[in-house]
Amino acid sequence: MLGPRTGGTSLHKAGWAAVAALLLLLPATRSLAQDRHGGDGRGVLGYMITEVVVTVPDVTLTGTDGRPVPLRALLGDDRPVMLQFIFTTCPTICPLLTGVAAKVREDLGKDREKLRAISITIDPEHDTPIVLREYAANFDADPDWSFLTGRLEDIIAVQKAFGSYLGNKMNHPPYTFLRRSPRDPWVRIDGIVHADVLEVETRKMIGAR
């Protein structure tokens, strides 16, 4: 399990310990496809997986280095993508989502270079590039994992495009989005699943064993 880097302020050691403990409580299983049943996509673990159509807005966000990041261009190549919405002061859902993503990337080893990971803050007024950089460091984020902030109106536009905007940051759904390529639909996982589950789906998506 990944641990916090020293010197970070967004996620102290006690907070990471709580995240790690909660992650261990999430049940491992086979694959998302194997756990689906019925017509609504809801699986036996209580999460849901659905295909969604997303029209990515033409907005420019900001990376942890302060440089502009045109979102369409970032998502425009053929690399598979994992995308989440988070904010750094979130006490529950966000560190769990980010922790699961970090564990998946750790377990992928060199294969993680085939996967682009994107975490977009929904609290850009607080989550400046510096704050996001500290938060990312706490999860040992590698260079292929982008943490993005930007203007509030642009962030809201992106949330709406992905169907995850519910009006305020304290009421955001625990979604993880996966996409094999720009020619494929997005897959939305609604719920927090064990890292082993997400790793299976990610490996299938990137063609790794």
C-alpha positions in Angstrom: 0.0 0.0 0.0 1.3 3.4 -0.9 2.1 5.7 2.0 2.3 9.5 2.3 5.4 11.4 1.5 6.9 13.5 4.2 6.3 17.2 4.1 2.8 17.1 2.6 0.1 19.0 4.3 -3.1 17.9 2.5 -3.1 14.3 3.8 -1.3 13.7 7.1 -0.3 10.3 8.3 -3.3 9.7 10.5 -5.6 10.6 7.5 -3.7 8.2 5.3 -4.0 5.4 7.9 -7.8 5.9 7.9 -7.9 5.7 4.1 -5.7 2.6 4.1 -8.0 0.9 6.6 -11.1 1.7 4.7 -9.5 0.4 1.4 -8.9 -2.9 3.1 -12.5 -3.2 4.0 -13.6 -3.0 0.4 -14.2 -6.6 -0.8 -12.1 -7.9 -3.7 -13.9 -9.8 -6.5 -13.4 -10.9 -10.1 -14.2 -8.3 -12.7 -16.9 -5.7 -13.1 -18.5 -7.5 -16.0 -18.7 -10.7 -14.0 -20.4 -8.9 -11.1 -23.1 -7.2 -13.2 -26.6 -8.6 -13.2 -30.1 -7.5 -14.3 -30.8 -4.6 -16.6 -29.5 -1.7 -14.6 -25.9 -2.6 -14.4 -25.8 -2.9 -10.6 -23.5 -5.5 -9.3 -23.5 -7.6 -6.1 -21.1 -5.2 -4.4 -23.4 -2.2 -4.8 -21.6 -0.4 -7.5 -22.9 0.3 -11.0 -21.1 0.3 -14.3 -22.6 2.0 -17.4 -21.5 3.3 -20.7 -21.9 7.1 -21.1 -21.6 9.5 -23.9 -19.4 12.5 -23.1 -18.8 15.6 -25.2 -15.6 17.0 -23.7 -15.9 20.8 -23.5 -13.3 23.0 -25.1 -11.8 24.3 -21.9 -8.3 24.9 -20.8 -7.5 23.8 -17.2 -4.3 24.2 -15.2 -1.7 21.6 -14.2 0.2 21.4 -10.9 3.1 23.2 -12.6 0.8 26.2 -13.3 0.8 25.6 -17.1 -2.4 25.6 -19.2 -3.8 22.2 -20.2 -6.3 22.1 -23.0 -8.6 19.3 -21.9 -9.6 18.1 -25.4 -6.0 17.9 -26.4 -5.1 16.0 -23.3 -7.8 13.4 -24.0 -7.2 13.4 -27.8 -4.5 10.7 -28.2 -5.1 7.0 -28.2 -3.9 6.3 -24.7 -6.5 4.7 -22.4 -7.8 7.1 -19.6 -8.9 6.8 -16.0 -10.6 10.0 -14.8 -12.0 11.1 -11.4 -13.3 14.3 -9.8 -11.9 15.1 -6.4 -11.1 17.9 -4.0 -8.3 18.0 -1.5 -10.3 18.9 1.6 -12.8 16.1 1.1 -12.8 13.9 4.2 -14.3 10.7 2.8 -15.0 9.9 -0.8 -12.1 11.7 -2.5 -9.2 10.1 -0.6 -10.8 6.7 -1.1 -11.2 7.3 -4.9 -7.7 8.6 -5.1 -6.3 5.9 -2.9 -7.8 3.2 -5.1 -6.4 4.9 -8.3 -3.0 5.1 -6.6 -3.0 1.4 -5.7 -4.0 0.4 -9.2 -1.2 2.4 -10.7 1.3 1.0 -8.2 0.2 -2.6 -9.0 0.3 -2.0 -12.8 4.1 -1.5 -12.5 5.6 -0.4 -15.9 2.2 -1.0 -17.5 0.9 2.2 -15.9 2.8 4.1 -18.6 0.1 2.9 -21.0 -2.6 4.6 -18.9 -3.3 8.3 -18.6 -4.8 9.2 -15.2 -6.6 12.5 -14.6 -7.9 13.9 -11.3 -9.9 17.1 -11.7 -10.6 19.2 -8.6 -14.2 20.4 -8.1 -13.0 23.0 -5.6 -10.7 25.2 -7.8 -11.0 28.2 -5.5 -9.1 26.3 -2.8 -7.2 23.8 -4.8 -4.5 25.8 -6.5 -1.7 24.2 -8.4 0.5 24.2 -5.3 -2.2 22.5 -3.2 -2.9 19.9 -5.8 0.8 19.2 -6.2 1.1 18.5 -2.4 -2.0 16.3 -2.6 -0.7 14.4 -5.6 2.7 13.8 -3.8 0.9 12.2 -0.9 -0.4 9.6 -3.3 3.0 9.1 -5.0 1.5 10.3 -8.3 3.7 9.6 -11.3 4.2 11.8 -14.3 1.3 10.2 -16.3 -1.2 11.2 -13.6 -2.4 14.7 -14.1 -4.1 16.7 -11.3 -5.9 19.7 -12.8 -7.6 22.8 -11.5 -8.9 25.9 -13.4 -11.7 28.4 -13.5 -14.8 27.4 -11.6 -17.1 27.8 -14.7 -14.8 25.6 -16.7 -14.7 22.9 -14.0 -18.5 23.0 -13.8 -18.7 22.6 -17.5 -16.5 19.5 -17.4 -18.5 18.0 -14.5 -21.8 18.6 -16.4 -20.3 17.0 -19.5 -19.5 13.9 -17.5 -22.9 14.0 -15.7 -21.3 14.4 -12.3 -22.4 17.9 -11.4 -24.9 18.0 -8.5 -24.6 21.6 -7.4 -21.9 21.6 -4.8 -18.7 19.9 -3.8 -20.2 18.1 -0.8 -22.7 16.3 -2.9 -20.6 14.9 -5.7 -21.0 11.2 -6.7 -18.2 8.7 -6.4 -17.5 8.2 -10.1 -14.5 6.7 -11.9 -14.5 7.0 -15.7 -12.6 4.7 -18.0 -12.1 5.1 -21.8 -10.1 2.8 -24.0 -9.6 5.4 -26.8 -11.3 8.5 -28.3 -13.3 6.1 -30.6 -14.7 4.2 -27.6 -17.5 5.2 -25.2 -16.7 6.2 -21.6 -17.5 3.6 -18.9 -18.7 5.1 -15.6 -18.2 3.2 -12.4 -20.6 4.5 -9.8 -19.3 3.6 -6.4 -15.9 2.8 -4.6 -14.6 -0.6 -5.6 -11.6 -2.5 -4.4 -8.4 -1.7 -6.3 -8.2 -5.4 -7.4 -11.5 -4.9 -9.3 -10.4 -1.7 -11.0 -7.0 -3.2 -11.9 -8.7 -6.1 -13.7 -10.7 -3.7 -15.8 -7.8 -1.4 -16.4 -5.5 -4.3 -17.5 -8.2 -5.4 -20.0 -8.5 -1.9 -21.3 -4.7 -1.4 -21.9 -4.2 -4.9 -23.1 -1.8 -5.9 -20.3 -1.6 -9.1 -18.3 
